[in-house]
Amino acid sequence: MTRVRRRQLGLLSVSFFAASGLGLLFLIAAARWLTPTENFHFQAVWGLVFAFGSVLGSVEQEVTRRSTSAALDGRRTPVGAVQAIALAAMASLVVLAALLATPRGGEVVQGSVPVIALVLLSVINFSVLVLVRGMLLGAHALRGYAALLVGEALLRLVLIGVLVLAGVEAGVEWAVLATVAGSLVWVVTLRRLAHAVDWSVPRDPWRQVAGTVTALGIANGLSALVLTGFPTVSIALLGQSNDLAVLMAVITLARAPLALLAPVQALTVPTVVRWSRSGDTHRLSRALQYIAGGSAVAAVVAAAIGYVVGPWAVAFVLGADYRPGPAMAALVAASTCVMAGALLQAAALVALQRYWQLTACWAAAITSAALLMLLAPWGAEQRGLGGFTLASVVAFGATAVAVSRTVAAAGGREAQTAH
């Protein structure tokens, strides 16, 4: 890794960790300001807001890809990137409105009109923020990208601090307002945004845009089932039991280190776009080898550490009631490392515009896990552990094959052109 690349990775790492730390401080401040009942309500709204933020975030890699490609051609970001974000935002608003109209959705916002309005506004906020971040990353404006990450989290913390210090009566509406208003940090980039988009080029066909957004949205939803939603999937398929409680707690804890991958993921799309545009398939092939080798080594090391100290570490963090067996700790740790490699390869598929292949990879992962959990003649804990492990392995293998085939096809076309 070159010195420049290390510096870029360091900048993004610091910004991601700073934003995470500020976000945690915000949640702590909100919890101390609100009553336990109010904070429970606020946490439900927070989860709803960021669930849709995550859906919109799945389109950020596509914006980054288009912005990077345009920058390499000496052009501004095409209006097609705005179309993708706009379509994703409209679809999210429709789904969100339908969800809020249901009894369960109404319970989340508890019929509060200000909260409903703020939650709907958050979709628009996140849409513009995702567009700006993707364009900055594609244009290699990493300082601006990092400033937005930290600025969003810092603004939220400042706003709730002002509310508390001003003696405003604690309320869920105020906490949600601070949450949503933090995403307005994109306003400072409005002039740059207007000039960074090439509004003069023809728009992309809406059917094409819809296909891309649909594929990315489905892929994001399926990957969420494998990652953050796996405990929910397990309970739905296996039912609630004390055996599963420890496993789900261990899986939830093991997911935390995946946040360390965020800076690398952010750089993956623009890097792969540059390599593919330059026809450097050898670098792509080497990168795949490094990911495979690195994931394998990391999995072995993590399994060994998990086997030796995993049970003690989990019990120390979560309490004595959550002490897993050594084999469980080892398998979950190893599977998490394999999943990290799959996430990098998934980002490469977006850069290579293999959207439906990416969707198929995540579908294969969650389907294989579900089949194992339903059909294996084991106990609930063994089936849950087997499902999580299999999902990680299938996700890695499927994305590796998809990227390899794409790179091989590109190399074949280059060879034919040369002759």
C-alpha positions as CSV (number, residue, x, y, z in Angstrom):
1,M,0.0,0.0,0.0
2,T,1.4,3.4,-1.0
3,R,1.9,6.3,1.4
4,V,-1.0,8.2,-0.3
5,R,-3.3,5.3,0.0
6,R,-2.5,4.8,3.7
7,R,-3.1,8.5,4.3
8,Q,-6.5,8.3,2.5
9,L,-7.5,5.2,4.5
10,G,-6.3,6.8,7.7
11,L,-8.4,10.0,7.0
12,L,-11.5,7.9,6.4
13,S,-10.9,5.6,9.3
14,V,-10.6,8.6,11.7
15,S,-13.8,10.2,10.3
16,F,-15.8,7.0,10.5
17,F,-14.7,6.3,14.1
18,A,-15.2,9.9,15.1
19,A,-18.7,9.9,13.7
20,S,-19.5,6.6,15.5
21,G,-18.2,8.0,18.8
22,L,-20.2,11.2,18.4
23,G,-23.3,9.1,17.5
24,L,-22.9,7.1,20.7
25,L,-22.5,10.3,22.8
26,F,-25.7,11.6,21.2
27,L,-27.6,8.4,22.1
28,I,-26.2,8.6,25.7
29,A,-27.3,12.3,26.0
30,A,-30.8,11.5,24.7
31,A,-31.1,8.5,27.1
32,R,-30.1,10.7,30.1
33,W,-32.4,13.6,29.0
34,L,-35.5,11.5,28.3
35,T,-37.3,9.2,30.7
36,P,-36.8,5.4,30.1
37,T,-40.3,5.2,28.5
38,E,-39.6,8.2,26.2
39,N,-36.2,6.8,25.3
40,F,-37.7,3.5,24.4
41,H,-40.0,5.3,22.0
42,F,-37.2,7.4,20.7
43,Q,-35.0,4.3,20.0
44,A,-37.8,2.9,18.0
45,V,-38.1,6.0,15.9
46,W,-34.3,6.2,15.6
47,G,-34.2,2.6,14.3
48,L,-36.9,3.4,11.7
49,V,-35.1,6.5,10.5
50,F,-31.8,4.8,10.0
51,A,-33.4,1.7,8.5
52,F,-34.5,3.8,5.6
53,G,-31.2,5.7,5.7
54,S,-29.5,2.3,5.1
55,V,-31.8,1.6,2.2
56,L,-30.9,4.9,0.6
57,G,-27.2,4.3,1.4
58,S,-27.2,1.3,-0.8
59,V,-27.5,3.7,-3.8
60,E,-24.5,5.7,-2.6
61,Q,-22.1,3.2,-4.2
62,E,-23.8,3.6,-7.5
63,V,-23.5,7.4,-7.2
64,T,-19.8,6.9,-6.4
65,R,-19.3,4.7,-9.4
66,R,-20.9,7.2,-11.8
67,S,-19.1,10.1,-10.3
68,T,-15.7,8.3,-10.5
69,S,-16.3,7.3,-14.1
70,A,-17.3,10.9,-15.0
71,A,-14.2,12.3,-13.2
72,L,-11.9,10.0,-15.2
73,D,-13.5,11.4,-18.4
74,G,-13.0,15.0,-17.2
75,R,-16.8,15.4,-16.9
76,R,-19.2,16.4,-14.2
77,T,-21.4,13.8,-12.5
78,P,-24.2,12.8,-15.0
79,V,-27.8,13.6,-14.0
80,G,-28.5,9.8,-14.0
81,A,-27.0,9.7,-10.5
82,V,-29.6,12.2,-9.3
83,Q,-32.3,10.1,-11.0
84,A,-31.2,7.0,-9.1
85,I,-31.3,8.9,-5.8
86,A,-34.7,10.5,-6.6
87,L,-36.3,7.2,-7.5
88,A,-34.9,5.5,-4.4
89,A,-36.3,8.4,-2.3
90,M,-39.7,8.2,-3.9
91,A,-39.9,4.5,-3.4
92,S,-38.8,4.9,0.2
93,L,-41.4,7.5,0.9
94,V,-44.2,5.3,-0.5
95,V,-43.0,2.3,1.6
96,L,-42.6,4.5,4.7
97,A,-46.0,6.0,4.4
98,A,-47.6,2.6,3.9
99,L,-45.7,1.3,7.0
100,L,-46.8,4.3,9.1
101,A,-50.4,3.7,8.1
102,T,-50.4,0.2,9.7
103,P,-51.2,-0.4,13.3
104,R,-47.6,-1.5,14.1
105,G,-46.1,1.4,12.2
106,G,-48.4,3.8,14.1
107,E,-47.1,2.3,17.4
108,V,-43.6,3.3,16.5
109,V,-44.5,7.0,16.1
110,Q,-47.4,6.8,18.6
111,G,-49.6,9.0,16.4
112,S,-47.4,12.1,16.8
113,V,-47.8,14.3,13.8
114,P,-44.5,16.1,14.4
115,V,-42.6,12.8,14.6
116,I,-44.4,11.5,11.4
117,A,-43.4,14.7,9.6
118,L,-39.8,14.5,10.8
119,V,-39.5,10.8,9.8
120,L,-40.8,11.6,6.3
121,L,-38.4,14.6,6.1
122,S,-35.5,12.3,7.1
123,V,-35.9,10.4,3.8
124,I,-35.4,13.5,1.8
125,N,-32.5,14.6,4.0
126,F,-30.7,11.2,3.7
127,S,-31.3,11.2,-0.1
128,V,-29.5,14.5,-0.7
129,L,-26.8,13.6,1.8
130,V,-26.1,10.2,0.1
131,L,-26.0,12.0,-3.3
132,V,-23.4,14.5,-2.0
133,R,-21.3,11.9,-0.3
134,G,-21.2,9.7,-3.3
135,M,-20.2,12.5,-5.6
136,L,-17.5,13.7,-3.2
137,L,-16.1,10.1,-3.0
138,G,-16.2,9.7,-6.7
139,A,-14.4,13.0,-7.3
140,H,-11.8,11.9,-4.7
141,A,-12.7,14.8,-2.5
142,L,-12.0,12.7,0.6
143,R,-11.7,15.7,3.0
144,G,-15.1,16.9,2.1
145,Y,-16.5,13.4,2.4
146,A,-14.9,13.0,5.9
147,A,-16.2,16.4,6.9
148,L,-19.7,15.4,6.1
149,L,-19.5,12.2,8.0
150,V,-18.2,13.9,11.2
151,G,-20.3,17.1,10.7
152,E,-23.6,15.2,10.6
153,A,-22.9,13.4,13.9
154,L,-21.4,16.5,15.5
155,L,-24.4,18.7,14.5
156,R,-26.8,16.2,16.1
157,L,-24.8,16.3,19.4
158,V,-24.6,20.1,19.4
159,L,-28.3,20.4,18.8
160,I,-29.3,18.1,21.6
161,G,-26.8,19.9,23.8
162,V,-28.4,23.2,23.1
163,L,-31.8,21.9,23.8
164,V,-30.7,20.5,27.2
165,L,-28.7,23.6,28.2
166,A,-31.6,25.9,27.1
167,G,-33.8,24.1,29.6
168,V,-36.2,22.8,26.9
169,E,-38.6,20.3,28.4
170,A,-37.5,16.8,27.4
171,G,-39.6,15.2,24.7
172,V,-39.3,12.5,22.0
173,E,-40.2,15.1,19.3
174,W,-37.2,17.3,20.3
175,A,-34.9,14.3,20.2
176,V,-36.1,13.2,16.8
177,L,-35.8,16.8,15.6
178,A,-32.1,16.8,16.6
179,T,-31.6,13.5,14.8
180,V,-33.2,14.6,11.5
181,A,-31.7,18.0,11.6
182,G,-28.2,16.6,11.8
183,S,-28.6,15.3,8.3
184,L,-29.1,18.8,7.1
185,V,-25.3,19.2,7.1
186,W,-25.5,18.8,3.3
187,V,-26.9,22.4,3.0
188,V,-23.4,23.8,3.2
189,T,-22.5,21.9,0.0
190,L,-25.6,23.0,-1.9
191,R,-23.7,25.4,-4.3
192,R,-21.1,22.7,-5.0
193,L,-23.8,20.1,-5.6
194,A,-25.6,22.3,-8.1
195,H,-22.3,22.8,-10.1
196,A,-21.0,19.2,-9.7
197,V,-24.0,17.7,-11.6
198,D,-24.1,18.0,-15.4
199,W,-27.7,18.9,-15.9
200,S,-27.2,19.4,-19.7
201,V,-26.7,15.7,-20.6
202,P,-29.7,13.6,-21.5
203,R,-31.4,11.8,-18.7
204,D,-31.1,8.0,-18.4
205,P,-34.2,5.9,-19.4
206,W,-36.3,5.6,-16.2
207,R,-36.7,1.9,-16.8
208,Q,-32.9,1.5,-16.7
209,V,-32.6,3.6,-13.6
210,A,-35.5,1.6,-12.0
211,G,-33.7,-1.7,-12.7
212,T,-30.5,-0.5,-11.1
213,V,-32.2,0.9,-8.0
214,T,-34.4,-2.2,-7.6
215,A,-31.5,-4.5,-7.8
216,L,-29.5,-2.5,-5.3
217,G,-32.5,-2.2,-3.0
218,I,-33.2,-5.9,-3.0
219,A,-29.5,-6.7,-2.6
220,N,-29.3,-4.4,0.4
221,G,-32.4,-5.9,2.0
222,L,-31.0,-9.5,1.5
223,S,-27.6,-8.5,2.9
224,A,-29.4,-7.0,5.9
225,L,-31.0,-10.3,6.6
226,V,-27.6,-12.0,6.6
227,L,-26.0,-9.2,8.7
228,T,-28.1,-7.1,11.1
229,G,-31.3,-9.1,10.6
230,F,-30.0,-12.6,11.1
231,P,-31.3,-12.8,14.7
232,T,-34.7,-11.9,13.5
233,V,-34.5,-14.5,10.7
234,S,-33.4,-17.2,13.2
235,I,-36.3,-16.5,15.6
236,A,-38.8,-16.5,12.7
237,L,-37.5,-19.9,11.5
238,L,-36.5,-21.6,14.8
239,G,-38.7,-19.8,17.3
240,Q,-37.5,-18.2,20.6
241,S,-35.5,-20.3,23.0
242,N,-32.9,-19.9,25.7
243,D,-30.4,-21.9,23.5
244,L,-30.7,-19.2,20.7
245,A,-30.3,-16.3,23.1
246,V,-26.6,-16.8,23.7
247,L,-25.9,-17.4,20.0
248,M,-27.7,-14.3,18.9
249,A,-25.9,-12.2,21.5
250,V,-22.6,-13.5,20.3
251,I,-23.4,-12.9,16.6
252,T,-24.6,-9.3,17.5
253,L,-21.4,-8.7,19.4
254,A,-19.2,-10.2,16.6
255,R,-20.7,-7.9,14.0
256,A,-19.2,-4.8,15.7
257,P,-15.7,-5.3,14.2
258,L,-17.3,-5.1,10.7
259,A,-17.5,-1.3,11.3
260,L,-13.7,-1.3,10.9
261,L,-14.2,-2.3,7.3
262,A,-16.2,0.8,6.4
263,P,-13.3,3.0,5.3
264,V,-12.0,0.2,3.0
265,Q,-15.5,-0.3,1.6
266,A,-15.8,3.4,0.9
267,L,-12.6,3.3,-1.2
268,T,-13.4,0.0,-3.0
269,V,-15.9,1.3,-5.5
270,P,-13.8,4.2,-6.9
271,T,-10.6,2.1,-6.9
272,V,-12.2,-0.7,-8.8
273,V,-13.8,1.7,-11.3
274,R,-10.4,3.2,-12.0
275,W,-8.8,-0.2,-12.5
276,S,-11.5,-1.4,-14.7
277,R,-11.6,1.8,-16.8
278,S,-7.8,1.5,-17.3
279,G,-8.2,-2.1,-18.3
280,D,-6.0,-3.2,-15.4
281,T,-7.6,-6.6,-14.9
282,H,-4.3,-7.9,-13.3
283,R,-4.8,-5.6,-10.4
284,L,-8.4,-6.8,-10.0
285,S,-7.3,-10.4,-10.0
286,R,-4.5,-9.7,-7.5
287,A,-7.0,-7.9,-5.3
288,L,-9.3,-10.9,-5.3
289,Q,-6.4,-13.1,-4.3
290,Y,-5.5,-10.7,-1.5
291,I,-9.1,-10.7,-0.3
292,A,-9.3,-14.5,-0.4
293,G,-5.9,-15.0,1.3
294,G,-6.5,-12.3,3.9
295,S,-10.0,-13.6,4.7
296,A,-8.7,-17.1,5.2
297,V,-5.8,-16.1,7.4
298,A,-8.0,-13.7,9.4
299,A,-10.6,-16.5,9.8
300,V,-8.1,-19.0,11.1
301,V,-6.6,-16.4,13.6
302,A,-10.0,-15.2,14.7
303,A,-11.1,-18.8,15.2
304,A,-8.1,-19.6,17.4
305,I,-8.6,-16.4,19.4
306,G,-12.3,-17.0,19.7
307,Y,-11.8,-20.6,20.9
308,V,-9.3,-19.6,23.6
309,V,-10.6,-16.3,24.9
310,G,-14.1,-15.9,23.2
311,P,-16.2,-17.4,26.0
312,W,-14.5,-15.3,28.7
313,A,-14.6,-12.1,26.5
314,V,-18.3,-12.5,25.7
315,A,-19.2,-13.2,29.4
316,F,-17.1,-10.2,30.5
317,V,-18.9,-7.8,28.1
318,L,-22.5,-9.2,28.2
319,G,-22.6,-10.9,31.6
320,A,-22.2,-14.5,32.9
321,D,-25.5,-15.6,31.4
322,Y,-24.1,-15.1,27.9
323,R,-21.1,-17.4,28.1
324,P,-20.8,-19.4,24.8
325,G,-19.0,-22.6,24.2
326,P,-15.5,-22.4,22.6
327,A,-16.6,-23.9,19.3
328,M,-19.4,-21.4,19.0
329,A,-17.2,-18.4,19.7
330,A,-14.6,-19.7,17.2
331,L,-17.1,-20.3,14.4
332,V,-18.8,-17.0,14.8
333,A,-15.5,-15.1,14.9
334,A,-14.2,-17.0,11.7
335,S,-17.5,-16.5,9.9
336,T,-17.4,-12.7,10.6
337,C,-14.0,-12.5,8.9
338,V,-15.3,-14.4,5.9
339,M,-18.2,-12.0,5.7
340,A,-15.8,-9.1,5.7
341,G,-14.3,-10.4,2.5
342,A,-17.7,-10.9,1.0
343,L,-18.6,-7.3,1.7
344,L,-15.5,-6.0,-0.2
345,Q,-16.3,-8.3,-3.1
346,A,-19.9,-7.1,-3.1
347,A,-18.7,-3.5,-3.4
348,A,-16.5,-4.5,-6.4
349,L,-19.6,-6.0,-8.1
350,V,-21.3,-2.6,-7.8
351,A,-18.3,-0.9,-9.3
352,L,-18.4,-3.4,-12.2
353,Q,-22.2,-2.8,-12.6
354,R,-23.1,-6.4,-11.9
355,Y,-26.2,-5.4,-9.8
356,W,-28.4,-8.5,-10.3
357,Q,-25.5,-10.8,-9.8
358,L,-24.9,-9.1,-6.5
359,T,-28.6,-9.6,-5.6
360,A,-28.3,-13.3,-6.6
361,C,-25.2,-13.7,-4.3
362,W,-27.1,-12.4,-1.2
363,A,-30.2,-14.4,-2.1
364,A,-28.1,-17.6,-2.3
365,A,-26.5,-16.8,1.1
366,I,-29.8,-16.2,3.0
367,T,-31.6,-19.1,1.2
368,S,-28.9,-21.6,2.0
369,A,-28.9,-20.5,5.6
370,A,-32.7,-20.8,5.8
371,L,-32.7,-24.2,4.3
372,L,-30.1,-25.5,6.7
373,M,-31.9,-24.1,9.7
374,L,-35.2,-25.7,8.6
375,L,-33.9,-29.1,7.4
376,A,-30.9,-30.0,9.5
377,P,-31.6,-32.6,12.2
378,W,-29.9,-30.6,15.0
379,G,-30.9,-28.5,18.0
380,A,-31.9,-24.9,17.6
381,E,-28.5,-23.6,18.6
382,Q,-26.6,-25.8,16.2
383,R,-28.9,-25.0,13.3
384,G,-28.6,-21.2,14.0
385,L,-24.8,-21.4,14.2
386,G,-24.7,-23.6,11.1
387,G,-27.0,-21.1,9.2
388,F,-24.8,-18.1,10.1
389,T,-21.6,-19.9,9.1
390,L,-23.1,-21.2,5.9
391,A,-24.5,-17.8,5.0
392,S,-21.0,-16.2,5.4
393,V,-19.3,-18.9,3.3
394,V,-21.9,-18.8,0.5
395,A,-21.8,-15.0,0.4
396,F,-18.0,-15.0,0.1
397,G,-17.9,-17.8,-2.5
398,A,-20.7,-16.4,-4.6
399,T,-19.3,-12.9,-4.7
400,A,-15.8,-14.2,-5.4
401,V,-17.1,-16.3,-8.4
402,A,-19.1,-13.3,-9.7
403,V,-16.2,-10.9,-9.6
404,S,-13.8,-13.5,-11.0
405,R,-16.0,-14.2,-14.0
406,T,-16.5,-10.5,-14.7
407,V,-12.8,-9.9,-14.6
408,A,-12.1,-12.9,-16.8
409,A,-14.6,-11.8,-19.3
410,A,-13.1,-8.3,-19.4
411,G,-9.6,-9.8,-19.8
412,G,-10.9,-11.9,-22.7
413,R,-12.3,-8.8,-24.5
414,E,-9.0,-7.0,-24.0
415,A,-7.1,-9.9,-25.6
416,Q,-9.4,-10.0,-28.6
417,T,-9.1,-6.3,-29.0
418,A,-5.3,-6.5,-28.9
419,H,-5.3,-9.1,-31.7
